[in-house]
Amino acid sequence: MKFFQTSSFYSLNKSTYVNLRWIAYIGQLSTILIVEFFLKFKFNYFTCISIILFSVLTNLYLQFKIKENQLNNFASTIYLSYDILQLGLLLFITGGITNPFVFLIIIPAVFSSQYLNIWSSIILVLFITIVLVILTFFYYDLPHPKVVSFHAPDYYLYGIPLSIVIGLIFLVYFGAKFGSESRIRRKAYDKIHELMAKENELLSLGGQAAAAAHSLGTPLSTILLTVKELQKEFGNEHKIKKDLDLLVSQSNRCSEILKKLSLNPNIEDGFIDSNLSFYDYVNEIVRSYKEISSKAFIINSEKYENPINTHKSREIIYGLRNFIGNANKFSKKKIEIFLSSNKKITEITIRDDGPGFPKDLIDKHRLGEPYIRTVDQANISKYGLGLGTFIGKTLLEKNFANINFKNSKVTGGAEVIIKWKNNDLKKV
């Protein structure tokens, strides 16, 4: 990992950050004014105001001079470090570690754990720790208006920064963990949208091709008819006959190509929107794999007693195709697909005779998460785990499916069980 990674996934939204800083400065200014004029505490009032005003200038610069909408990892770390220093100076003037607002100094590090890389968070945590140690031993007292200074035992003063640092470490760790998972999922969801967009684009191209085939059919027939008439009239002339024969052969070739284009099943809007059973879904997908695979596909529908028809969903097709495709890819000889249904449940089980899922991922129930890792990293390629499985699972769950992963006791290979409530299928 690079020390400062500037990926788009490690950045701060400038407008959000600027607005949060405005809130902080307004809060700081309000607190100082209340303490000075209402509570009558005596402290270096003008120095505090000067620090806040300088910070306001930095925020104005950030808001109006920095044109980027996202602050990269390095710039964000610099600005957050300044925020820690700014608050540290205010606390130094107003009671140090005894100031009840001292816990606010952890906010920049917690903020960074969500949006920046781990090294930035570590730097900020160390910086905050140093500032807290300094504020424990060096600070200006905040005298009470009755000239009674606040005093606490040393162990209490030492315990405050220690408790803050411990809490900070926990918060940053969990913030970094959740932030990392959030970025991974965001990346995976972006991939889903990209794939679906490509699929829609292909379907659109298929429709355009079919429309072109239909439109070109008539003029091509006219050309062919005209050429045949010319053959009758000039067929005996050798030079012309050769050219006419070429026109006929090329026209016939074009006609065959257009016929193949017009046979594309995806262009039929009525077919796409028609009611289909899951037997139709599976057959359609299996048929496409049989054309490119030498492995045996076995569809068992003996227990498919109550077929539920539903509108054809590209998301369901893509999800099923993902798992059937994985079974085809990692199986040795055969893929078994079991269809079963009753009055309440519809179920599809996809089973292969391949290496199966890693046991550690099954035990931890982590299958279907994006970019997962197994202890068997040396053989990760034979499992086909990660983003594809996550996409298939996400698309099917979006359409009310419940997914279960396990290794088959019969074949030892992977087994994916996809289950719907019949009432949910009617909503698809």
N, C-alpha and C positions, 0 to 999 in steps of 0.2 A: 504493500500500500504506500502511495506517495505521501510525503509529509503533509502537504496541503493539496488535497484533491479538489479540483474546480469543476467537477461534474455538475450538470444541471440538477442532479439529485442531492447535491450538497450546496445549497444556496438559501439565502433569505429573500423573502419578498420585500422589496424596498418600502413600498407604501405601508405595509403592515408594521414593519419595524419602526419607521418614522413616526407613525401614529402612537405606538407604544411608548416611544421616547417622549413625545409631547405629553402624554398622560403622566409619565414619571416626573417630568420637570414641573408640571403644574402641581402635582402632589408634593414635591419637595418644597416648592416656593410657598404653597399654602401652609405647610407644616411649620416652616421657619417663621412666617408672619404670625401665626397663631402663638407659637412659643415666645416670640419676642414681644408682641404687643398685647396679647391676651393673658398668657401665663406669667409674663414678666420675668422670664429667664434671661440672665445676662450672659452673652457669648459674643463671639466675633461675627456680628450680624452682616457687616458689609463684605467680608471675605466670602461668606457663604453665598450671598447674592451674586458676587462676582463669578464664582465657580459655576453657578446655575446659568448666568447670562452667557458665559463662554460656551457652555454646553448647548444652549439654545442656538448660538451661531453655528456650531458644528452640525446641528440638526437641519438648520436652514440650508447650509451648504449641501448636505446629503439630499435634501428634498428637491432643490432647484438646480444644482450644478451637476449632480450625478445622473446621467441620462438612462442608465440601465435599469430595467424593471426588477432584475434579480442581482443581489450582491453575491459575488463568488465567495468561496470558502475563506480565502485569505483576507479579503476586505472585511468580511463579516467578523472574523476573529479580531481584527484590529479595532473595529468599532466597539465590539463587546468588551474588549480589554479596557478601552477608554471608559466605558460605563462603570466598570469595576473600580477603576482608579478614581473617577469622579465621585462616586458614592463613598469610597474609602476616605477621600479628603474631607467630605462633609461630616462623616462620622468622627474623623480625627479632631475636628473643631468642636464637635457637639457631644462629647462624652465617650467616644471610642466604643469599646466593647460593652459598656454599660448603657448605651443608647438602645432603647427598645426596638428601633427600626433596623438594627444591625443584620437581622436575618434576611433582609431584602437584597443583600449583596450576593446571594446565591442565584438570583434570577437569571443573570446572563449565562451562567454555566448550564443551568437547566434548559434554558432556551436553545443553547448551542447543541445540546445532546439530541434534540429533536431534528435539527436541520443541518448541522455540520458534521464533519467526520470526527472520528473518535480522538484523533490527535489534537484537534482544536479544543475539544471538551477537556482533555487531560491538561492542556496548557492553561486553560481558564480555571480549572480546579486548583492547580498549583499556585496560580496567581492569587486567587481568593484566599487560599491557605496562608500565603505570605502576608497578605494585607491583614488578615485576622490576627496573626501572631503579632504584627506591629501594633495593631489597635488594642491588643491586650496589655501591652507594656507602655505604650506611648500614646498619649492623647490629652486633650484639654478637658478638664472637668466642666460639667454643665451645672453651674451653681444654681441652687434653688433661690427663689426670691427672698426667702427668709434667712438667707445666708447659712443654710444647712446643707452641706455637701452630701451627696449620696455615697455611702460606703458599704462595701460588701466584702466578706472574707476572700482571701486569695484563691482558695480552692473553687469558690463560686465563679470568680472571674476567669479562671483557667478552664473551668468546665464549659463555659459558654462557647468559646471558639471550637472546643473539641466536639461538642454536640452538633454545632453547625456544620463542621467539616464531615462528620459521620453521616449526618442527614444529607449533605450535599453529594457525597459519594454514592449513596443509595439512589438518590433522585436522578443523578446523571447516568448511572448504570442502567436503570430501568428506562429512562428517557431515550438513551442511545439504543437500547434493545428494541423498544417499541418503534422508534424512528426508523431503524434499519428494516424492520419487518414491514413498516408502512411503505418505505421506498421500494422494497422488493415487490410488494403487492401492486403498487402503482405501476411499476415497470411491466409486471405480468399482465395487468389489465390493459395497459397501452398496447401490449402485444396482441391481446384478444381483439381489441378494436381494429388493429392493423390487419389481422387475418380476416376478420369479418368484412372489412372494407375491400380487401382483395377478392374475397369470394363474391361479393356483390358486383364488383367490377367485372369479374369473369362472366357472371351471369348476364350482366348488361351487354358485354361483348357478344355472348352467345345469342342473345336476342337480336342484336344488331346484325349479326351474321345471318340469322334465319330470315330476318326482314329483307336483307340484301339478296339472299337466295331466291326468295319469293318474287322480288321486284325484277331481278335479272332473268328469271325464267322465261318470261314472255319475249323480251327482245332477243334472247339467245335462240329461242325457237324460231323466231322470224328470220334471223341470220341463217340458221340451218336450212330452213325451207327455201330461202333465196339461193343459197349455195347449191342445193340439189337441183333447182330449176336451171341454174347456170351449167351444171354438169350435163344435163340433158341437151342443152343447146350447144355447148362448146366442148363436150366430152371427148371428141375425136381429136382435138388439137392438143398435141403432146405437152407443150409448154404450159398451157392454161390448165390442162387436166391435173398436172402435178401440184399446182398451187391450189386448185379447188379441193383435191383430195386432202391436202394439208389442212385447209380450213375446216373440212368436215371432221377430221380426226381431232383437231384441237377444240372444236365446238362440242363434240361428244365428251371430250375430257372435262371441259368446263361444266357440262351438264351433270356429269357424275359427281364432281366436287360439290356442286350446289345441292344435289340430292342428299349427300352426306351431311352437309350443314343443316339442311332443313329437318333432318331426323334427330337433331339435338333435343332431348326430352326436357331440358331446363327452360326452354323458351315458351313452353305452353303455360300460360297464366292459369288456365283452368286446372291443369295438373298440379301446379304448385299450391293452389288454394283448395284442392279437393280433400275430402276426408279419407284418411289412410289409417289402417291398423298397423301395429308395430311389426307384424309379419311382413307387411309391404315395405316398411322402413328397412328392416334387416335384409330382405331379399334384394332391394335396390342397392344397398351398400355392398353386400356380398357379391353380387353380380359384377360390380366394377372391379373388385379385387380378384375374382376368378380370371379376369382377362390378363392380369399381370403376374399372378402367383401360381406356382405349381403345387401349393399345399392344399390339403383337403379341408373344405368348409362343410361342417355338418350342422344342419339346422334341425333341432328337435322341438316340435310344437305339439307333442302329445297332450300336455297339460294346459294347452292354450284354449281354455273352454269358454271364455267370455271375452272375445275380442272387443276392445274399445277403440272406436274410430276417433281420430282427432285431426285438426288442420295440420297440414305439412309445415313443419318448423325447420328452418335451416339450422337453427341452433341445436336442435335435437339431432338432426342428421349429422352435423359436424361433430357433436359430442360422441355419438355412437360410432361414427367413422374413426374417430381418434382411438377409441379402445379396441375396436375390431382391427384397425391398422396396426396397433401395437402388438396385438395377439398374432397377427400374420407375420410381423417383423421378427418376433422373438421365439416363435414356435419352431419345433423341429419338423413335424410332419402334418399336424392337423390343428384345426381350430373348431371348438364345439360351441354352439350358441343355443341356449335353452330358453324357450318362451313359455311362460306360464301365466295364467290369469284366472281369477274367480270373480265373485260379485264385488269384492272390496279392493283387491290388489292386482296390479299388472307388474310382471317381473321379467327382466332379461338378464341371463347369466352368460358371460363370455369367458371361456376357459381355453387355455392353451397347454401345450406340453413342453414349454420352454423352461428356463432356469428358475422362474418364479420371482417373487418380490423378496428383497432383503429382509431377513427376520427382524433386525433391529428397528426398521421403519414400520413394520406391521405392529410390533409390540408397543411402539411409541405413538401409534396412530397418526403418523406424519405423512402418509401417502396422500397425494393430492395437494400438498403445499408446493409453492413455487420454489425452484432452485434448492431443493433439499439435498442433504449430504448423508451418505451412509458410511458405516465403519469399513465396508468393503469397497473402498475407493478404487482399488486396483481393477475391479471388475465392474465398475459403474456403467461402462458402455453396454454391457449385456442386459442391463435392466431397463433402459430407456425411461428413466424417471425424470421428474422435474416439471418444466414449463408445460410440455404437451399434456401430461396427465392433469396438471392443474387447470389448463384451459378446458379440456374435456369435462372434468368434474364441475367446473364453474358454470359452463353452458347448460349442462343437464340439471344442476341444482337450481339454476335460474328458472327452469321449466318444471319445478316442483319435484324433482327426482331425489331419491336418497341413495347414496353410493357407498358400497362396502367393498374393501379390498382384502383379499386373503390368498393363501396358497392352497391349491387343490389337493385334497387327500387322495384323489384318484390318479391324477397325472403328475402331481408335484409342481406343475406350472402355475402361472398366475391365474387368478380367478377374480373377475369383477362382477359384482351383483348390483344391478340398477333396478330400483323399485319405485313405483308410483302408486299412490292412492287413486282409484278410479275417479273419484270426485274431483281430484286435482287435474287429471288429464282432460276433463271437460272444459277446464279454464285455459288450456294451452291454445 
